């Protein structure tokens, strides 16, 4: 297994499309505990996709 406890994607110009793809991966996440998405271009639809995924994800402890 791969263990990744901290991931920083800050300042990567992630858009709604990227946020939706990330949300899909959060649904099967088993190791990412901290994720930094600060200073990206995520709009309302991307934020909603992430929020919906986080309702089901029980591993991620911190999202910035």
Secondary structure as the mmCIF struct_conf table of DSSP 4:
data_model
#
loop_
_struct_conf.conf_type_id
_struct_conf.id
_struct_conf.beg_label_comp_id
_struct_conf.beg_label_asym_id
_struct_conf.beg_label_seq_id
_struct_conf.end_label_comp_id
_struct_conf.end_label_asym_id
_struct_conf.end_label_seq_id
STRN STRN1 UNK A 6 UNK A 8
TURN_TY1_P TURN_TY1_P1 UNK A 10 UNK A 11
BEND BEND1 UNK A 12 UNK A 12
HELX_RH_AL_P HELX_RH_AL_P1 UNK A 16 UNK A 26
TURN_TY1_P TURN_TY1_P2 UNK A 27 UNK A 27
BEND BEND2 UNK A 28 UNK A 28
BEND BEND3 UNK A 30 UNK A 31
STRN STRN2 UNK A 34 UNK A 36
BEND BEND4 UNK A 39 UNK A 40
HELX_RH_AL_P HELX_RH_AL_P2 UNK A 44 UNK A 56
BEND BEND5 UNK A 58 UNK A 59
STRN STRN3 UNK A 62 UNK A 63
#
